Amino acid sequence: MPTSGVTMRDVYLARQRIASIARRTPLIHSSELSKRIRGSDFGELTRDVYLKLESLQVTGSFKIRGATNKLLSLAPDVRKRGVITVSSGNHGRALSYVAGQLGVRAVVCLSEAVPEGKREEIRNLGAETIVHGRTYDEAQEYASRLQEERGLVMVHPFDDPSVIAGQGTIGLELLEDLPEIDTVVVPLSGGGLLAGIALALKSAHPGIRTIGVSMERGPAMIESLRAGKVVDIVEEPTIADALAGGIRPNAYTFDMIQKYVDDTVLVSEGEIAGAMAFALERHHLVVEGGGAVGIAALLYGKVGRPGRHVVVIVSGSNVDLALLVRIVGDHAYRRSKGETASVANPSRSIAPK
């Protein structure tokens, strides 16, 4: 099976490679989320929720791990050819940063749906930035053509063994910082993050529960899991823009998610917005929509049978500040009107403008 392409040896090697560039991120306790999952239908057990702050990574997301491992896995003569990728923003930013550190030419293809703030950050890091197509899939097709025309090396944002192994280093840190972990809640898009973490955790203890969370608008991996095969989806506007796009081509992550992941859940735009406001108000954390879906899943009761030692991966912080201010302001207004008395039923969604 393709899953044999990624092993725990790869994950340990990745940790060695990326140590000089990617940060070991903190794991913090969330007393507020812990209170919310106590006293549920499963009794009055003490339940503790922790946040793994990949939002504090060098480029503002976990993507730095996979990008670093991939580039450092390439032979020097191969790296000299230059690299290319397609991205919804965070992977492109990470690849641009690492390429700059290593003196490697980088090309990043983005769709028109990628927020301008993320485009600008990638340009500022020195990568050639190309905006092409209305959707992620259209940008990906263009990137594939450019790769062949220019002889560049493709660094896939999720479906690459080196990228998956790099993201899996998060699992190693979780096992070291919280050996009693029994549940992990992870943002799910193309699956590289969840596949790597689930591989590491399940290898240590098969009983650790792994849960993937996507937004309701265009959840490509979850729709593919439901169909039992990789399917195409209609890409829709979402404040979780980092999770947008299809999952083709796919030789690794779909099979790994099927094998290692116990459950998946969906969260609405309103729930994601509420989680972003919660992170800022309760923990003083700037979290983008895609990075907040795991918080949303717990905050709004989407995770059944929560464990006693739960970790939520907060995957990124690269959000347009004007959007975040609008979300927090709207959240505060609704709360003042008594519209958020039941956090499980947010009154309306907030979509990006």
N, C-alpha and C positions, 0 to 999 in steps of 0.2 A: 504493500500500500504506500501511497505517497507520504504518509506520516512518518515512514522510516527515514525520510529525508531530514528530519529534525530530531536530535537526541539530546539527552541531558548533558552529554559531553560537549555538545555544541553550545549549550547554555553556559556552562562553566567557562569554556574558552571565550565566549562573548564577554563575560564579566571581566576577564583579564584584559581583553582588547580595549574595552570602552572606558576603563577606569580613569584614564587621564583626561577624558573629555566630558562624559556624562556624570551627573551628580548622583550620589546616593541620597534619595529624597526622604524627608521625615514621615513618620507614621504618628498621627496625633489622635487622641481620644475625643470623640464627640459625645459629650454628656447629653445634649439635646436629642440627637438621633437615638442614643441608647435608651432614653426614657420612652421614646415613641414606640419602640418595639418590645418593651416590657409589659407584662400584664395582659398579653394577647390571649388568644384561644389556647395557647400551649402552656398556660400557667404563669405563675409569678417568678419565673426564673430570672436571675440576673443576666442581662444581655448587654454586651458591650460592643459598640460600633466604633471603628477606627477609620480614619481617612488617610489614604496613601497619597501624598501631595506631589504627584508628577507635574502638577501645575507650576511647581517651583523649579522645574528643569531649566537648563541653560537657555533653550529657545522657547520655553513656555509650554512644552508638552513632552510626553513620553517618547515621541518620535525620534528624539536624538539618539536613543539607545540603538534602535534598529539601523538607522542611517549610519551611525559610527561603525557598528559591527560589520555592515556590508562593505563600506569603503575600505576598512582595514583588512578585510578578508581578501580583497583583490590584490593580485600581484602588481608590483609597482609599474611594470610596463603596460598592464591593462588599465590601471588608473590614469596613465598619461593620455589615453585616448579621450578622456572626458566622460562624464556621466550625464544621464538624462532621466527625468521622472515625470510622472503626472501626479497632481496632488489637489486635495481640497483645501490646502493651505499649510497645515502643520508639518506634514512630511517634507514639503518643498522647502519650508523654512529651515528645518533640521538639516536636510541634505546640503542646502546652501551654506550653512554655518560650518558643517564638517568639511565640506569641499574647500572652503576658504582656509580652514586650519591646516589642511594638507596640501594646499596649492594645486587643487584639481579643478579643471573647468567644469562647470555645472550648468545645465539647461533645465528649467522647470516649466512645464506646461500646465496651465490652469484654465478652467472654464470661466465663462462670464459670471457664473453664480458665486464664485469665490469673492468674499468681501474685499473692498479696495484696501482696507488696512492690512490684510494679510498679504496682498499683492505687493504693497509698498515695502513691507518688512523683508520680503524675499529679494526684491530689487536692491534694497539697502545692504544686503549681505553679499552682493556682488554676482549673483547668478543671472544668467540670461533668462529673462522671464517672458514667456509667450502666453498670451490669452487667446484661446481659440475654442469656439463652440459654446453652445448654450449649457451643455451638461458635462458632467465628469466623463462619461463614456465617449463623447465626441472629442474631448481634450485628449483622452487616452489613445484614441485612434490616430490622432495627429502626432502624438509623441512617438508612437510606434513607427510611423513613416519617417519622422526625423531621425530616429535612432538608426535606421537602415541607411538613410541618405548620408549621414555624417559619420557613421561608424562609431557611435557612442555606446556606452555600456548602460543598459537599463537598470535602474534601481527601483524595483517595484515597491510601492508603498506598504504592501501587506503580504502578498503571496510569494515570499522568497524565504528560503530556509535561514539565511543569515539575518534577515530582518526579524523573523519570528523568534530566533534564538536571542537576539538582542533585547526584544521586548520581554522574553522569558526571564531575564535577569531581575525583573521586578519580583517575580515569584520567589527567587532565592532570598531577596531582602526581606520579604514577608515572613518566610520560614525562620529566618534568623531573628527578626525583631518581635515576632509573635508566633512562637512555635505551636501554640494551642489554637491557632486559626482553624475554624471549621466551615466558614462560608466566605466567599469572595464575590463581590458584585462589580462587574466590569463593563464599561462602554463597549458596544459591539457595532462595528461597521463592516470593514473587509475581513476582520477576524484575526489579524496578526497579533494584536495586543492580548486578546482573550485566549487565543491558541497557545501563545508562549507561556502565559501565566498558568493556564490550566495544565499544560504539560508538566511544568515544574512542580505544582502543588499536588497533582494526582500521582506523580512519580514518588513523592514523599509519603503521601497517604491517600489512597483511593477514595476514602470517605469524605474528604474535603469537598464541600458543595460549591460548584462553580456556576455562576448566573450571569448571563449576558443581557444587557439592556440597550434597546434601540428606541429611536423616536417613532411615532406613529406614521410620520410622513416619509414614505419610501424606505422601509427597513429591508434592504436587499438580502442580507444574510438570513433574517428570520423568515422571510417569504420563501427563500430557497430551502431552508430546513423544512418548512411545512410541505413544500412540493416534493421533497426528497431528491432534488437535483438543483443545480445552479440555474436560476431564472433571471430574466430581465425585469426591471421595475421602472415605473415612471418616477423620475426625480422631481421632488416637490420642494418649494421653498420651506426652510426650517431654521429655527434659531440654533439648532444643533448642526450647523453647516459642516463641521468637521467630520460628521458621520455620513454625509451625503455621498451618493454615487453607487454604481453597481459593483459587483464582485468578480467580474470577468477580467482576464483569464484566471482560472483557479485550479491549481494542481495540488495545493497544500491545505489552505485554511478551512475550506468547506469540510473536508474529511476530518480534520483535527477537531473542529467544533462539534461535528457529529459524534466523534469518539469520546471527547473529554468533557463536554459541557452538559450539565445536568438540567438546566432550565433557561428559558429566555422570556423576557417581559418587554412590554411596550409602554412608553410614557407619552403623554400629550404635550403640546406646545405650552399650555398653561402650567402643567406640572414642571416642565423644564424651567420655565421662567421663575416659578416659585422656588425651585431648588437653587437657582442662581442668586435670588434675593436672600434666601436662607444662608447660603455660604458667606455672603458679604456681611449680613447683619449679625449672624451668630458666631462666625469664625474669622471675620475680617479678611476673607479670601476672595480674590477676583477669579471667577471660574467661568469659562465659556460654556455655551449651551451643550456641546458634545461632551464636555468634561463633567457636566452636572447631572447627566441622566441617571447615574448610579445613586446619587443623593436623592433624586426625585423618586426613584423606585422604592426607597425606604420611607421617605417623607410622606408619600401618598399611599402607603400600604400595598404596594404591588408585589412585594416579595413574601410569599407564603413560607411558613416554617422557618423563620429566621433562626440562625444558630445562636450560640452563646458568645462567640468571638467572631464578629463580622468585620470584614474590611471592604471599604468602598474605594475603588480606584478613581481619584479625581485627576482626569487625564490631561487637562489643558487649561490655560488661562488666557488664550489669545482671542479676546473678545473686543469688539468696538466699544469704547467707553461710553459713547453717546447711547448706544443700544442698552448697555448695562444700566446706565442712569435712568433711562426710560422704564426699563423693567422694574427696577427697585422702586421708583416713584409710583408706578402703577400698582405695585404690590402693596405699598404703604397706604395708598388711597383706598384700595379695596378693603384693606384691614380696618381702616378708620370708619368705613361704612358698614362694618360687620359682615362683609361678604366672604371673609376667609375664616369664619367660625369653625367650619369643617374643612381642614386642609386637604381632605381626600376628595373634595369637590370644588376645584378652582372654577371661578365663575366664567372666565373667558380666556382665550388664548392670546398670546402676543407673538406675532410673526415679524420677521425682520423687514425693514423698509429699505 
